[in-house]
Amino acid sequence: MWSDLTAVSAAPDPQSPRLEEHATAGALELMKYGLRKAVKEGVVTKGSPRLAPTVVSARDGKVVIRDCVDGTDWLEYKRNGELKNDVPGSHFKTDATVRRAKSVWKVTDLYMHASGSC
């Protein structure tokens, strides 16, 4: 899911079918919301987040994952190539639920906490 979001954020397209490969439900809607906002603001995201997820629980086709996403090298830029603002990238706590449906695992719930939350 993160690879999909990173790729699509480089040229924001909320309708990209790539987003649906690994996400659905609320997680998919959250990503689309962020991409619509990027289009409206005229920004693209360059770089990529660094991940180190841990499994909080796993049972009955449901896995709960927590991470402290390192977004220090995943920044928003204006279309002219300048940084969107002078706020540096940061670490943010992320909670996700992944569910199995028809032998496919997809992120269904995604909550990205505030910058600096971990």
Beta strands, then each sheet from edge to edge (+ up, - down):
strand 1: 43-47
strand 2: 54-59
strand 3: 62-70
strand 4: 74-78
strand 5: 91-101
strand 6: 104-112
sheet 1: 1+ 4-
sheet 2: 2+ 3- 5+ 6-
end
